[in-house]
């Protein structure tokens, strides 16, 4: 993949529960059967070409699904819906958004016709109260969602909504906001963060784009430190990623692809274990490391 082609792709405190929250969960129970607590996953989604290619990473997407009960619905936090304020998709039939340029025609022909869930969108909005979240009818499923979900749930038979990332807020805000979504896990909702922990497109080594598990020294350093923080449950340095030195500044030059991980970590509950998969570097400055919490 040429550098120019690849870069076109990416133009881009505690909360208290209320009676509305309790009523919200009761309403959701009317249509979503209660389940054992669903896991939470963060997916390193990488290039949109993963949507139509066969490689070890898409195999990892499919393999992790085998360890998860089939969900009643999916809530996806994608790096590619980065907004002022928080928004939630409410469309009954979200469109497949091809939010990239310069790729083969076959990629633009991909459709992921999963239904939406206006009911889940409204319940999610209530759960986030007192924080304001706007219900959005215009956004559909961007490639951060569908390029992964078409491997995980190829029949597109699970309703999907997206929650945007408010770019005006720090990581700590997103970590705490995610906690408010925890009860959805008891209703069979799979919450998926989709991004990349290490994501520096300006420094991609295109001469080694297909060389797997190849990273610059700073990328190797950040992956090792992040993985240790994750497995040790030491999340404070991850919330303060912008204070962790030069290597982290190279690895996370912008927070869009990193913050979906923070939503995933915010949903971890006491006694739950974290595991890693697809833990590889690519092209010097990207990582595919993915996380499951259960």
Phi and psi restraints in degrees (value plus and minus 20) as a CYANA .aco file:
   2 UNK   PHI     -97.0   -57.0
   2 UNK   PSI     131.7   171.7
   3 UNK   PHI     -76.4   -36.4
   3 UNK   PSI     -67.2   -27.2
   4 UNK   PHI     -82.2   -42.2
   4 UNK   PSI     -61.9   -21.9
   5 UNK   PHI     -82.0   -42.0
   5 UNK   PSI     -65.2   -25.2
   6 UNK   PHI     -85.7   -45.7
   6 UNK   PSI     -61.0   -21.0
   7 UNK   PHI     -89.7   -49.7
   7 UNK   PSI     -43.5    -3.5
   8 UNK   PHI     -81.5   -41.5
   8 UNK   PSI     -49.9    -9.9
   9 UNK   PHI     -79.2   -39.2
   9 UNK   PSI     -58.4   -18.4
  10 UNK   PHI    -130.7   -90.7
  10 UNK   PSI      35.5    75.5
  11 UNK   PHI     -85.0   -45.0
  11 UNK   PSI      -9.9    30.1
  14 UNK   PHI     -74.0   -34.0
  14 UNK   PSI     128.4   168.4
  15 UNK   PHI    -131.5   -91.5
  15 UNK   PSI     117.1   157.1
  16 UNK   PHI    -114.8   -74.8
  16 UNK   PSI     127.2   167.2
  17 UNK   PHI     -99.4   -59.4
  17 UNK   PSI     133.1   173.1
  18 UNK   PHI    -149.5  -109.5
  18 UNK   PSI     153.8   193.8
  19 UNK   PHI     -84.1   -44.1
  19 UNK   PSI     -53.3   -13.3
  20 UNK   PHI     -79.4   -39.4
  20 UNK   PSI     -58.5   -18.5
  21 UNK   PHI     -81.8   -41.8
  21 UNK   PSI     -66.2   -26.2
  22 UNK   PHI     -84.4   -44.4
  22 UNK   PSI     -62.2   -22.2
  23 UNK   PHI     -84.1   -44.1
  23 UNK   PSI     -57.5   -17.5
  24 UNK   PHI     -78.3   -38.3
  24 UNK   PSI     -67.8   -27.8
  25 UNK   PHI     -86.3   -46.3
  25 UNK   PSI     -54.6   -14.6
  26 UNK   PHI     -83.1   -43.1
  26 UNK   PSI     -63.8   -23.8
  27 UNK   PHI     -81.7   -41.7
  27 UNK   PSI     -61.4   -21.4
  28 UNK   PHI     -84.2   -44.2
  28 UNK   PSI     -53.4   -13.4
  29 UNK   PHI     -83.2   -43.2
  29 UNK   PSI     -45.1    -5.1
  30 UNK   PHI     -83.8   -43.8
  30 UNK   PSI     -50.1   -10.1
  31 UNK   PHI    -134.5   -94.5
  31 UNK   PSI     -44.1    -4.1
  32 UNK   PHI    -129.3   -89.3
  32 UNK   PSI      99.8   139.8
  33 UNK   PHI     -87.8   -47.8
  33 UNK   PSI     125.5   165.5
  34 UNK   PHI     -85.7   -45.7
  34 UNK   PSI     125.0   165.0
  35 UNK   PHI    -156.2  -116.2
  35 UNK   PSI     150.6   190.6
  36 UNK   PHI     -81.1   -41.1
  36 UNK   PSI     136.7   176.7
  37 UNK   PHI     -79.0   -39.0
  37 UNK   PSI     106.5   146.5
  38 UNK   PHI     -94.2   -54.2
  38 UNK   PSI     126.2   166.2
  39 UNK   PHI     -84.1   -44.1
  39 UNK   PSI     153.4   193.4
  40 UNK   PHI    -146.2  -106.2
  40 UNK   PSI     122.4   162.4
  41 UNK   PHI    -152.3  -112.3
  41 UNK   PSI     125.7   165.7
  42 UNK   PHI    -133.0   -93.0
  42 UNK   PSI     108.4   148.4
  43 UNK   PHI    -132.4   -92.4
  43 UNK   PSI     104.8   144.8
  44 UNK   PHI     -97.2   -57.2
  44 UNK   PSI      84.6   124.6
  45 UNK   PHI    -106.3   -66.3
  45 UNK   PSI     -44.9    -4.9
  46 UNK   PHI      44.2    84.2
  46 UNK   PSI    -172.5  -132.5
  47 UNK   PHI     -85.0   -45.0
  47 UNK   PSI     125.1   165.1
  48 UNK   PHI     -81.3   -41.3
  48 UNK   PSI     -38.8     1.2
  49 UNK   PHI     -81.5   -41.5
  49 UNK   PSI     -39.6     0.4
  50 UNK   PHI     -80.5   -40.5
  50 UNK   PSI     -40.6    -0.6
  51 UNK   PHI     -84.0   -44.0
  51 UNK   PSI     -50.2   -10.2
  52 UNK   PHI    -142.1  -102.1
  52 UNK   PSI     -17.8    22.2
  53 UNK   PHI    -121.8   -81.8
  53 UNK   PSI     138.7   178.7
  54 UNK   PHI    -126.8   -86.8
  54 UNK   PSI      99.7   139.7
  55 UNK   PHI    -175.5  -135.5
  55 UNK   PSI     159.4   199.4
  56 UNK   PHI     -84.8   -44.8
  56 UNK   PSI     -45.0    -5.0
  57 UNK   PHI     -95.9   -55.9
  57 UNK   PSI     -64.4   -24.4
  58 UNK   PHI     -88.0   -48.0
  58 UNK   PSI     -49.9    -9.9
  59 UNK   PHI     -82.1   -42.1
  59 UNK   PSI     -59.5   -19.5
  60 UNK   PHI     -83.1   -43.1
  60 UNK   PSI     -58.1   -18.1
  61 UNK   PHI     -80.5   -40.5
  61 UNK   PSI     -64.9   -24.9
  62 UNK   PHI     -89.8   -49.8
  62 UNK   PSI     -57.5   -17.5
  63 UNK   PHI     -86.5   -46.5
  63 UNK   PSI     -58.1   -18.1
  64 UNK   PHI     -86.5   -46.5
  64 UNK   PSI     -51.6   -11.6
  65 UNK   PHI     -82.6   -42.6
  65 UNK   PSI     -50.9   -10.9
  66 UNK   PHI     -84.5   -44.5
  66 UNK   PSI     -37.1     2.9
  67 UNK   PHI    -121.1   -81.1
  67 UNK   PSI     -12.9    27.1
  68 UNK   PHI    -144.1  -104.1
  68 UNK   PSI     112.1   152.1
  69 UNK   PHI     -79.5   -39.5
  69 UNK   PSI     127.9   167.9
  70 UNK   PHI     -82.4   -42.4
  70 UNK   PSI     105.6   145.6
  71 UNK   PHI     -98.4   -58.4
  71 UNK   PSI     138.1   178.1
  72 UNK   PHI     -94.2   -54.2
  72 UNK   PSI     -50.0   -10.0
  73 UNK   PHI    -183.7  -143.7
  73 UNK   PSI     148.3   188.3
  74 UNK   PHI    -147.2  -107.2
  74 UNK   PSI     115.1   155.1
  75 UNK   PHI    -132.9   -92.9
  75 UNK   PSI      99.6   139.6
  76 UNK   PHI    -132.6   -92.6
  76 UNK   PSI     111.3   151.3
  77 UNK   PHI    -127.0   -87.0
  77 UNK   PSI      85.1   125.1
  78 UNK   PHI    -125.8   -85.8
  78 UNK   PSI     122.7   162.7
  79 UNK   PHI     -79.8   -39.8
  79 UNK   PSI     -39.3     0.7
  80 UNK   PHI    -118.0   -78.0
  80 UNK   PSI      -8.0    32.0
  81 UNK   PHI    -145.7  -105.7
  81 UNK   PSI      65.1   105.1
  82 UNK   PHI    -133.3   -93.3
  82 UNK   PSI      90.2   130.2
  83 UNK   PHI    -152.4  -112.4
  83 UNK   PSI     143.2   183.2
  84 UNK   PHI    -103.4   -63.4
  84 UNK   PSI      98.7   138.7
  85 UNK   PHI      64.1   104.1
  85 UNK   PSI     150.0   190.0
  86 UNK   PHI    -121.3   -81.3
  86 UNK   PSI     115.8   155.8
  87 UNK   PHI    -150.8  -110.8
  87 UNK   PSI     135.6   175.6
  88 UNK   PHI    -154.7  -114.7
  88 UNK   PSI     111.2   151.2
  89 UNK   PHI     -91.7   -51.7
  89 UNK   PSI     118.9   158.9
  90 UNK   PHI    -146.0  -106.0
  90 UNK   PSI     -17.5    22.5
  91 UNK   PHI     -82.3   -42.3
  91 UNK   PSI     120.9   160.9
  92 UNK   PHI     -91.2   -51.2
  92 UNK   PSI     -49.3    -9.3
  93 UNK   PHI    -157.9  -117.9
  93 UNK   PSI      62.8   102.8
  94 UNK   PHI     -84.8   -44.8
  94 UNK   PSI     119.7   159.7
  95 UNK   PHI     -96.3   -56.3
  95 UNK   PSI     137.3   177.3
  96 UNK   PHI    -105.9   -65.9
  96 UNK   PSI      92.9   132.9
  97 UNK   PHI    -111.3   -71.3
  97 UNK   PSI     104.3   144.3
  98 UNK   PHI    -118.9   -78.9
  98 UNK   PSI      58.9    98.9
  99 UNK   PHI    -113.0   -73.0
  99 UNK   PSI      42.1    82.1
 100 UNK   PHI    -182.9  -142.9
 100 UNK   PSI     152.6   192.6
 101 UNK   PHI    -163.1  -123.1
 101 UNK   PSI     134.1   174.1
 102 UNK   PHI      63.8   103.8
 102 UNK   PSI      -1.7    38.3
 103 UNK   PHI    -126.3   -86.3
 103 UNK   PSI     148.7   188.7
 104 UNK   PHI     -80.5   -40.5
 104 UNK   PSI     130.5   170.5
 105 UNK   PHI     -75.1   -35.1
 105 UNK   PSI     -55.8   -15.8
 106 UNK   PHI     -77.8   -37.8
 106 UNK   PSI     -51.8   -11.8
 107 UNK   PHI     -90.2   -50.2
 107 UNK   PSI     -56.6   -16.6
 108 UNK   PHI     -94.2   -54.2
 108 UNK   PSI     -37.3     2.7
 109 UNK   PHI    -105.8   -65.8
 109 UNK   PSI     -29.4    10.6
 110 UNK   PHI     -89.0   -49.0
 110 UNK   PSI     110.8   150.8
 111 UNK   PHI    -141.8  -101.8
 111 UNK   PSI     121.6   161.6
 112 UNK   PHI    -144.5  -104.5
 112 UNK   PSI      71.0   111.0
 113 UNK   PHI    -105.0   -65.0
 113 UNK   PSI      19.2    59.2
 114 UNK   PHI     -84.7   -44.7
 114 UNK   PSI     120.9   160.9
 115 UNK   PHI     -90.9   -50.9
 115 UNK   PSI     140.0   180.0
 116 UNK   PHI    -108.8   -68.8
 116 UNK   PSI    -191.5  -151.5
 117 UNK   PHI    -167.6  -127.6
 117 UNK   PSI      67.7   107.7
 118 UNK   PHI     -75.3   -35.3
 118 UNK   PSI     -55.0   -15.0
 119 UNK   PHI     -83.8   -43.8
 119 UNK   PSI     -66.9   -26.9
 120 UNK   PHI     -84.0   -44.0
 120 UNK   PSI     -57.1   -17.1
 121 UNK   PHI     -80.2   -40.2
 121 UNK   PSI     -64.5   -24.5
 122 UNK   PHI     -87.4   -47.4
 122 UNK   PSI     -59.6   -19.6
 123 UNK   PHI     -87.4   -47.4
 123 UNK   PSI     -57.7   -17.7
 124 UNK   PHI     -83.5   -43.5
 124 UNK   PSI     -62.0   -22.0
 125 UNK   PHI     -77.4   -37.4
 125 UNK   PSI     -63.7   -23.7
 126 UNK   PHI     -86.5   -46.5
 126 UNK   PSI     -60.5   -20.5
 127 UNK   PHI     -81.4   -41.4
 127 UNK   PSI     -52.4   -12.4
 128 UNK   PHI     -99.5   -59.5
 128 UNK   PSI     -30.5     9.5
 129 UNK   PHI     -77.8   -37.8
 129 UNK   PSI     117.5   157.5
 130 UNK   PHI    -107.3   -67.3
 130 UNK   PSI     -20.3    19.7
 131 UNK   PHI     -88.4   -48.4
 131 UNK   PSI     120.2   160.2
 132 UNK   PHI    -104.5   -64.5
 132 UNK   PSI     113.7   153.7
 133 UNK   PHI    -154.1  -114.1
 133 UNK   PSI     107.3   147.3
 134 UNK   PHI    -110.2   -70.2
 134 UNK   PSI     113.2   153.2
 135 UNK   PHI    -100.3   -60.3
 135 UNK   PSI     107.2   147.2
 136 UNK   PHI    -139.7   -99.7
 136 UNK   PSI     102.3   142.3
 137 UNK   PHI    -114.3   -74.3
 137 UNK   PSI     -30.8     9.2
 138 UNK   PHI    -108.1   -68.1
 138 UNK   PSI     -59.7   -19.7
 139 UNK   PHI     -92.5   -52.5
 139 UNK   PSI     128.0   168.0
 140 UNK   PHI    -134.3   -94.3
 140 UNK   PSI    -147.0  -107.0
 141 UNK   PHI    -132.6   -92.6
 141 UNK   PSI      92.8   132.8
 142 UNK   PHI    -100.9   -60.9
 142 UNK   PSI     154.1   194.1
 143 UNK   PHI     -89.6   -49.6
 143 UNK   PSI     -38.4     1.6
 144 UNK   PHI     -82.4   -42.4
 144 UNK   PSI     -47.3    -7.3
 145 UNK   PHI    -111.8   -71.8
 145 UNK   PSI     -80.3   -40.3
 146 UNK   PHI     -92.9   -52.9
 146 UNK   PSI     -48.5    -8.5
 147 UNK   PHI     -86.4   -46.4
 147 UNK   PSI     -44.5    -4.5
 148 UNK   PHI    -111.2   -71.2
 148 UNK   PSI     -67.6   -27.6
 149 UNK   PHI     -85.5   -45.5
 149 UNK   PSI     -47.1    -7.1
 150 UNK   PHI     -88.9   -48.9
 150 UNK   PSI     -39.5     0.5
 151 UNK   PHI    -108.5   -68.5
 151 UNK   PSI     -56.2   -16.2
 152 UNK   PHI     -94.1   -54.1
 152 UNK   PSI     -63.6   -23.6
 153 UNK   PHI    -153.8  -113.8
 153 UNK   PSI      55.8    95.8
 154 UNK   PHI     -84.1   -44.1
 154 UNK   PSI     -40.0     0.0
 155 UNK   PHI    -100.9   -60.9
 155 UNK   PSI     -26.4    13.6
 156 UNK   PHI      32.5    72.5
 156 UNK   PSI      18.4    58.4
 157 UNK   PHI    -125.0   -85.0
 157 UNK   PSI      -8.9    31.1
 158 UNK   PHI    -133.0   -93.0
 158 UNK   PSI     104.7   144.7
 159 UNK   PHI     -79.2   -39.2
 159 UNK   PSI     122.5   162.5
 160 UNK   PHI    -151.3  -111.3
 160 UNK   PSI     112.6   152.6
 161 UNK   PHI    -142.7  -102.7
 161 UNK   PSI     138.7   178.7
 162 UNK   PHI    -137.7   -97.7
 162 UNK   PSI     124.3   164.3
 163 UNK   PHI    -133.2   -93.2
 163 UNK   PSI     105.1   145.1
 164 UNK   PHI     -98.7   -58.7
 164 UNK   PSI     147.3   187.3
 165 UNK   PHI    -128.8   -88.8
 165 UNK   PSI     101.2   141.2
 166 UNK   PHI     -97.3   -57.3
 166 UNK   PSI      89.8   129.8
 167 UNK   PHI     -93.9   -53.9
 167 UNK   PSI     -25.8    14.2
 168 UNK   PHI    -106.6   -66.6
 168 UNK   PSI     -25.4    14.6
 169 UNK   PHI    -129.9   -89.9
 169 UNK   PSI     129.9   169.9
 170 UNK   PHI     -98.4   -58.4
 170 UNK   PSI     149.6   189.6
 171 UNK   PHI     -78.1   -38.1
 171 UNK   PSI     -58.3   -18.3
 172 UNK   PHI     -80.5   -40.5
 172 UNK   PSI     -56.0   -16.0
 173 UNK   PHI     -83.1   -43.1
 173 UNK   PSI     -66.8   -26.8
 174 UNK   PHI     -86.1   -46.1
 174 UNK   PSI     -55.9   -15.9
 175 UNK   PHI     -80.8   -40.8
 175 UNK   PSI     -65.3   -25.3
 176 UNK   PHI     -93.5   -53.5
 176 UNK   PSI     -57.2   -17.2
 177 UNK   PHI     -81.3   -41.3
 177 UNK   PSI     -59.7   -19.7
 178 UNK   PHI     -78.8   -38.8
 178 UNK   PSI     -55.1   -15.1
 179 UNK   PHI     -77.9   -37.9
 179 UNK   PSI     -49.9    -9.9
 180 UNK   PHI     -89.5   -49.5
 180 UNK   PSI     -34.7     5.3
 181 UNK   PHI    -111.0   -71.0
 181 UNK   PSI     -21.6    18.4
 182 UNK   PHI     -76.8   -36.8
 182 UNK   PSI     -60.3   -20.3
 183 UNK   PHI     -84.8   -44.8
 183 UNK   PSI     -41.1    -1.1
 184 UNK   PHI     -82.0   -42.0
 184 UNK   PSI     -48.7    -8.7
 185 UNK   PHI     -83.3   -43.3
 185 UNK   PSI     -48.0    -8.0
 186 UNK   PHI     -98.5   -58.5
 186 UNK   PSI     -28.2    11.8
 187 UNK   PHI    -128.0   -88.0
 187 UNK   PSI      -2.0    38.0
 188 UNK   PHI      59.3    99.3
 188 UNK   PSI       0.2    40.2
 189 UNK   PHI    -114.5   -74.5
 189 UNK   PSI     102.1   142.1
 190 UNK   PHI    -108.8   -68.8
 190 UNK   PSI     100.2   140.2
 191 UNK   PHI    -118.6   -78.6
 191 UNK   PSI     103.3   143.3
 192 UNK   PHI    -140.7  -100.7
 192 UNK   PSI     102.2   142.2
 193 UNK   PHI    -114.2   -74.2
 193 UNK   PSI     117.7   157.7
 194 UNK   PHI    -153.7  -113.7
 194 UNK   PSI      97.1   137.1
 195 UNK   PHI    -189.4  -149.4
 195 UNK   PSI    -162.1  -122.1
 196 UNK   PHI    -174.9  -134.9
 196 UNK   PSI     109.1   149.1
 197 UNK   PHI     -84.2   -44.2
 197 UNK   PSI     -68.1   -28.1
 198 UNK   PHI    -124.9   -84.9
 198 UNK   PSI     101.5   141.5
 199 UNK   PHI    -174.7  -134.7
 199 UNK   PSI      66.7   106.7
 200 UNK   PHI    -144.1  -104.1
 200 UNK   PSI      73.9   113.9
 201 UNK   PHI     -89.3   -49.3
 201 UNK   PSI     -49.7    -9.7
 202 UNK   PHI     -87.6   -47.6
 202 UNK   PSI     -39.6     0.4
 203 UNK   PHI    -130.9   -90.9
 203 UNK   PSI      -7.0    33.0
 204 UNK   PHI     -79.7   -39.7
 204 UNK   PSI     113.7   153.7
 205 UNK   PHI    -112.6   -72.6
 205 UNK   PSI      73.6   113.6
 206 UNK   PHI     -89.8   -49.8
 206 UNK   PSI     -40.8    -0.8
 207 UNK   PHI     -92.2   -52.2
 207 UNK   PSI     -35.9     4.1
 208 UNK   PHI    -144.3  -104.3
 208 UNK   PSI      11.4    51.4
 209 UNK   PHI     -83.1   -43.1
 209 UNK   PSI     -53.7   -13.7
 210 UNK   PHI    -116.3   -76.3
 210 UNK   PSI     -12.3    27.7
 211 UNK   PHI    -105.9   -65.9
 211 UNK   PSI      93.9   133.9
 212 UNK   PHI    -103.3   -63.3
 212 UNK   PSI     119.8   159.8
 213 UNK   PHI      42.4    82.4
 213 UNK   PSI      24.3    64.3
 214 UNK   PHI    -137.4   -97.4
 214 UNK   PSI     103.8   143.8
 215 UNK   PHI    -163.3  -123.3
 215 UNK   PSI     131.5   171.5
 216 UNK   PHI     -81.9   -41.9
 216 UNK   PSI     143.1   183.1
 217 UNK   PHI     -75.6   -35.6
 217 UNK   PSI     -61.6   -21.6
 218 UNK   PHI     -87.7   -47.7
 218 UNK   PSI     -52.4   -12.4
 219 UNK   PHI     -89.9   -49.9
 219 UNK   PSI     -61.4   -21.4
 220 UNK   PHI     -80.4   -40.4
 220 UNK   PSI     -62.9   -22.9
 221 UNK   PHI     -82.3   -42.3
 221 UNK   PSI     -66.1   -26.1
 222 UNK   PHI     -87.9   -47.9
 222 UNK   PSI     -61.6   -21.6
 223 UNK   PHI     -79.7   -39.7
 223 UNK   PSI     -64.7   -24.7
 224 UNK   PHI     -82.3   -42.3
 224 UNK   PSI     -64.7   -24.7
 225 UNK   PHI     -87.2   -47.2
 225 UNK   PSI     -65.0   -25.0
 226 UNK   PHI     -82.3   -42.3
 226 UNK   PSI     -64.9   -24.9
 227 UNK   PHI     -80.5   -40.5
 227 UNK   PSI     -60.3   -20.3
 228 UNK   PHI     -85.3   -45.3
 228 UNK   PSI     -62.4   -22.4
 229 UNK   PHI     -81.5   -41.5
 229 UNK   PSI     -62.8   -22.8
 230 UNK   PHI     -82.9   -42.9
 230 UNK   PSI     -69.7   -29.7
 231 UNK   PHI     -91.3   -51.3
 231 UNK   PSI     -45.0    -5.0
 232 UNK   PHI    -107.4   -67.4
 232 UNK   PSI     -28.1    11.9
 233 UNK   PHI      50.8    90.8
 233 UNK   PSI       4.9    44.9
 234 UNK   PHI    -120.0   -80.0
 234 UNK   PSI      68.1   108.1
 235 UNK   PHI    -113.4   -73.4
 235 UNK   PSI     -33.2     6.8
 236 UNK   PHI     -79.4   -39.4
 236 UNK   PSI     -64.2   -24.2
 237 UNK   PHI     -82.0   -42.0
 237 UNK   PSI     -49.6    -9.6
 238 UNK   PHI     -93.2   -53.2
 238 UNK   PSI     -52.8   -12.8
 239 UNK   PHI     -91.3   -51.3
 239 UNK   PSI     -51.8   -11.8
 240 UNK   PHI    -121.2   -81.2
 240 UNK   PSI      20.7    60.7
 241 UNK   PHI     -76.7   -36.7
 241 UNK   PSI     -50.5   -10.5
 242 UNK   PHI     -99.7   -59.7
 242 UNK   PSI     -18.1    21.9
 243 UNK   PHI    -135.1   -95.1
 243 UNK   PSI      -5.6    34.4
 244 UNK   PHI    -120.0   -80.0
 244 UNK   PSI      -7.3    32.7
 245 UNK   PHI      81.0   121.0
 245 UNK   PSI    -196.8  -156.8
 246 UNK   PHI     -82.5   -42.5
 246 UNK   PSI     -63.6   -23.6
 247 UNK   PHI     -79.5   -39.5
 247 UNK   PSI     -61.9   -21.9
 248 UNK   PHI     -87.7   -47.7
 248 UNK   PSI     -53.9   -13.9
 249 UNK   PHI     -86.1   -46.1
 249 UNK   PSI     -55.7   -15.7
 250 UNK   PHI     -88.4   -48.4
 250 UNK   PSI     -61.8   -21.8
 251 UNK   PHI     -92.2   -52.2
 251 UNK   PSI     -52.7   -12.7
 252 UNK   PHI    -150.1  -110.1
 252 UNK   PSI      49.1    89.1
 253 UNK   PHI     -88.3   -48.3
 253 UNK   PSI     -47.0    -7.0
 254 UNK   PHI    -156.3  -116.3
 254 UNK   PSI     130.9   170.9
 255 UNK   PHI    -106.9   -66.9
 255 UNK   PSI     -25.0    15.0
 256 UNK   PHI     -76.2   -36.2
 256 UNK   PSI     -65.8   -25.8
 257 UNK   PHI    -102.0   -62.0
 257 UNK   PSI     -35.1     4.9
 258 UNK   PHI    -107.8   -67.8
 258 UNK   PSI     -57.5   -17.5
 259 UNK   PHI     -84.3   -44.3
 259 UNK   PSI     -48.9    -8.9
 260 UNK   PHI     -77.1   -37.1
 260 UNK   PSI     -51.6   -11.6
 261 UNK   PHI     -81.6   -41.6
 261 UNK   PSI     -60.6   -20.6
 262 UNK   PHI     -84.1   -44.1
 262 UNK   PSI     -57.3   -17.3
 263 UNK   PHI     -81.1   -41.1
 263 UNK   PSI     -62.7   -22.7
 264 UNK   PHI     -81.2   -41.2
 264 UNK   PSI     -66.2   -26.2
 265 UNK   PHI     -85.8   -45.8
 265 UNK   PSI     -55.3   -15.3
 266 UNK   PHI     -83.4   -43.4
 266 UNK   PSI     -40.4    -0.4
 267 UNK   PHI    -111.2   -71.2
 267 UNK   PSI     -25.2    14.8
 268 UNK   PHI     -88.4   -48.4
 268 UNK   PSI     115.5   155.5
 269 UNK   PHI    -133.4   -93.4
 269 UNK   PSI     143.9   183.9
 270 UNK   PHI     -75.2   -35.2
 270 UNK   PSI     111.7   151.7
 271 UNK   PHI      69.9   109.9
 271 UNK   PSI     -29.1    10.9
 272 UNK   PHI    -102.8   -62.8
 272 UNK   PSI     126.1   166.1
 273 UNK   PHI    -121.9   -81.9
 273 UNK   PSI     133.1   173.1
 274 UNK   PHI    -135.5   -95.5
 274 UNK   PSI     118.2   158.2
 275 UNK   PHI    -155.4  -115.4
 275 UNK   PSI     134.0   174.0
 276 UNK   PHI    -131.7   -91.7
 276 UNK   PSI     128.4   168.4
 277 UNK   PHI    -167.1  -127.1
 277 UNK   PSI     146.5   186.5
 278 UNK   PHI      31.5    71.5
 278 UNK   PSI      16.0    56.0
 279 UNK   PHI    -102.7   -62.7
 279 UNK   PSI      55.1    95.1
 280 UNK   PHI    -153.3  -113.3
 280 UNK   PSI     131.5   171.5
 281 UNK   PHI    -115.0   -75.0
 281 UNK   PSI     136.9   176.9
 282 UNK   PHI    -160.7  -120.7
 282 UNK   PSI     122.7   162.7
 283 UNK   PHI      31.8    71.8
 283 UNK   PSI       8.9    48.9
 284 UNK   PHI      65.6   105.6
 284 UNK   PSI     -64.5   -24.5
 285 UNK   PHI    -148.9  -108.9
 285 UNK   PSI       0.8    40.8
 286 UNK   PHI    -150.8  -110.8
 286 UNK   PSI     130.1   170.1
 287 UNK   PHI    -148.9  -108.9
 287 UNK   PSI     128.5   168.5
 288 UNK   PHI    -126.4   -86.4
 288 UNK   PSI     -13.3    26.7
 289 UNK   PHI     -70.6   -30.6
 289 UNK   PSI     109.7   149.7
 290 UNK   PHI    -145.5  -105.5
 290 UNK   PSI     138.1   178.1
 291 UNK   PHI    -153.9  -113.9
 291 UNK   PSI     118.4   158.4
 292 UNK   PHI    -143.9  -103.9
 292 UNK   PSI     115.6   155.6
 293 UNK   PHI    -139.0   -99.0
 293 UNK   PSI     106.4   146.4
